[in-house]
């Protein structure tokens, strides 16, 4: 029975990754359609009364005037035929991508639940499961964000690192379903690691928003959401994740005292986690300082880089108390 549940979990994991890849492709197609769509150009009179003087109309990007006589307008250079009451091609692609993301999240959740039932423990006891849980937390955060903000075009920046992390966790870091190692058999794994998973998922979305904000400000991705929207999204996601990450560090210290007899020992994992906390604290401070928003975005990206370094290099390369044969 255990082996069967573990097999079903692996199948769901693979299916979720395929669905996320399809959603990523659709978001990419949406982004490309937006880039290819020319600005809306209208034929409007050169000036009031120009028609009487025989003046030729001017081709402009401005919308038709709200009042006054309606001139004859030429064709619109838009994404496909004009649709007064229907979505554009890019919007349809975005909606399809979001629907697939929801489906992927449901299948992904089933994968973690089946793994938990198979091993009779929380499904984040090794790097494979830990990476999968972080990705699910990021996807759920992203779907919550979409309910409150119109940021569909950010989907490429969010789903790309999720797909890469899922692929890495499912191949290089894959581990068979098995009981926890003795050093991890504690109720603190359900408290400490779950907080780290949730915070990491939210910070992934925040990092993607800051990267998009910097690209939008540099003019390389003008079809992204407005800079102000991206900035607020990154800030709100970080300010929500920061206390959760703080809680993860505190509960980790309490668990360390129970397991190793000290609250803090400057283990590589502890040290880099603290560095990440300091970087995000600096981001929140810079974000609250007038005129520092672009610099704050760079700090947020640096914090995301520290989190990635902590997840892979510290867990898999550096030797320390947290190095349990690839356990996060």
N, C-alpha and C positions, 0 to 999 in steps of 0.2 A: 504493500500500500504506500509506504514512504517513497519507494523508488518511482512508483507511478505518479504520485503528486509532484515529485521533483522533475520528472520528465515533462509533465503538463506545464509546470512553471517555466521550464526552459523554452518550450514551444511558445508560450505566451510572450516571453521575453523577446524571442526572435520576431514574432508577429508584430509586437509593439514597435520594435526598431524599424521594421519595414514600413509600417504606417507612418511613423515619424519622418522617414526619408521621403515618402510620397508627399507629406505635408510640406516638407522643406522645399521640394521641387516645385510645388504649386506656389508657395510664397516667393520663390525665385522667379517664377513665371509672372506673378503679379508685379513684382518689383521691375522686371524687364518691360512689361506692358506699360507701366507708369512712366518709365524712362523714355520709351518710344513715342508716347503720346505727346503730340505737339501742343504748345499753349493755345488756348482758345482764342481765335482771332476773328474779329467781327468787322464788317464794313459799316462805318458810321459817318455821318456828314462831317465835313471839315469844321464847320462852325454854324451857329444859328443863322438861318437865312441863306446859307451857302447855296442851297438848291436853286434859289432864284438867280444867283450869279453864275450859274453853270459850273460851279467848282466841283471837281471830282471828289468822290468819297475817299476817306483815309482808312487804310488797313491798320487796325490797332488791336492791342490786347485787352482793352477796357471793355467791360460789359455794356450792354445797351443802356441808354439813359432811362431812369425810372419814370420821368415825366416828359410830357411833350409828345410831338408826333413821332410815330414809330417809323424809322427808315427801312428801306429794303436791305436786308442783310444777305451777304454771300454765304457760301458753304462754310461749315465749321470743320477745321482740321483737328479732329479729336480721335479718340480710340474707338474706331468703328462708327457706324451710323449714329446720329444723335438720337438719344432716347430720353424723352421728357419724364417718363415715369418708370423707367427700368434701370437696373444696375449696369454699370459698364463692364467690359470684359475683365478688367483688373479687379473690380469689386467681386465679381463672381468667382474668380480664382481665389481671392482672399477668403471668401466664405467657405469654399470647398476645403481650403487648407485648414481653417479653424475646425470644421466638422471632423476632418481626419485627425486633428490633434486631440479633440475630445475622445474620439474612438481609441486612439493610441493610449491616452491616459487611462481609460477603462481597462484595456487589455494589460497595460503595464501594472496597474493595481492588482489585477488578478494574478499576475506573475509573482508579485511579492507576497500576496496572501497564500498562494499555493506553496511557495517556498517556506513560509512560516509554518504552515500545517505539516509540511513534510518533515521539518526538523524540530518542531515543537519548541520554537523559540522566536525571538524577534528576527526579522529578515535583514539584518545588517551586521552580521558577525564576521564578515571578511570583506576584502576589497571589492570583490565582484558585487556582492549585495549592497555594500556601502555606496558604490558608484551608481548602482541602479536606483537606490532610494533617493540620492541627491537629484538625479535626473527627474524622478517623479515629482519631488518637491518643487523643482524649477518649472516643470510643465504646469502643475497646479497653480503656482504663483502667476505664471503667464496667462492662464485662462481667467484667473480672478482679475488681473490687470485689464484684460480685454473687455470685461463687463463694465468697466468704469472709464476706459479711455479708448479713443479711436486710434489705435496704433498697430493696425494689422501689418503695415509695411515693415515693422520691426521684427516680424516673424523670422526672417532669414537670420538675423543676428542672434536671436534667442535659440532657435532650433539647431543651428549649426553646431555650437559647442555641446548641446545635449546629445545629438547624434554621434558626435566624435567620442564623447565620454561613454555612451552606451556601447559603442562598438569596441572601445578599448576594454571596458569592463567585461564584455561578453566573449572576448577572444584572449587577449594577453593576461587578463586578471581573472579569468573564469575559474571557479572552484566548485567542486561537487558538493551537493547538499550533505552536511555533516553536523554533528553536535558542536557546541562551542568548546574552544580550548579552555582548560582549567583556569587560566589567568583571566578569562573574560566571563566566567560564570558568576555573575553578580547582577542584582536588580538594577545597578547603576547603568548598565549598558542600555536599558530601555529609557533611562532618563537623560544621561549625558549624551549618548550618540544620537538619539532622536533630535535633541536640540541642535547638535552640530549639523545634522542632515537638513533640517528645516532652514536654518540660517544660511547654509551653503547654497541651497536652492534659490532662496530669495536674493542672495548676493550675486548669483549668476545672472539673474534677470537685471539687477541693478548695473552690473558691469557691462552687459550688452547695451543697455540704454545709454550709458556714458560713452561707450565707443561710438554708437550711432550719433550721439550729440556732437562729438568732436568731428566726425565725418560731415555731418550736416553743417556745422559752422565753417568748415574749410571749403564748402561748396562742391565737394566730390559726390554728394548723394542728396541732391536737392529734392528728390521725391520722398525722402523720409519725412516723418512727422515734424512738426515745428520744433525748433530748438527749445522753446519754453516747455513744451509738453514732455520732451525727452528728459530735460533737466529735472522737472518735477517728478517724473516717474522714477528716475535713478535715486533721487533724494528720498522719496517716500518708501521705496523698497529697502533702501539702506537703513533708514531710521526705524523701520519695522524689524529688520533683521538684527540690528546692533544689540538690543537688549537680549535677544535670543542667543546670540553668539557669546555675550557676556555670561549668560546663565550656563552655557555649555562649558566655558572655561572654569567657572566656579564649581560646577558639579564634577568636572574632571579633577579638580584639585581635591575635592572631598573624597572621590573614589581613589585617588592616588594615596591619600592618607590611610584609607582602609586597606588597600592592597600592598603598599610598599612602605608604610610607616612615615611618610612625609607628604606635606601638601604640595610642595614645589621643589623640583630637583633640577631645573633647567635642562630637562630632556629635550632633544631636538624638536619633537612634536609640540611640547609645551611652549618652547621658545618661539617657534614660528607662529603658533596660534596667538601668542601674546603680541608678536610683531603685527599680525593682521589686525588685531584689535586696535593697536595704536594707530595704524594707517587709516582705518575707518573712522576712528575718533578725530584724526586730523582732517579727514574729508568732511565730516559733519561740521567741524569748526570753520573750515575754509568756505563751505557752502553757505554758512550763515554770515560770512563777511562780504560786505558790498564790494563788487568789482572782481571777485575771485571765483566766479562760477566756472570759467573755463579751466582755471588752474585746479579747482576742486574736482572737475571731471577727470583730469589726469591723475589726481590722487586716488580717485575711485577705481580707475583702471589699474593703478599700481596695487591697490588692495586686492583686486580680482586676481592679478598675477601672483600675489603672495599666496592666495588660497589655492590656486592650481599647483604652485610649487609645494605647498604643504600636503596636498592630496597625493601627488605622485612621487616627487623626489624624496621627501621626508619619510613617507610610508614605505617606499620600495627600495631606496638606495641607502639612506642613512641608518646606521644601527643605533637602537635605543630601546628604552623600556616599552615603547609602543610597537616595536618590530616583532610581530607575532606571525612570521612567515606570510607577510602580505596582508595582515589584518589592519584595518584603518583605526 
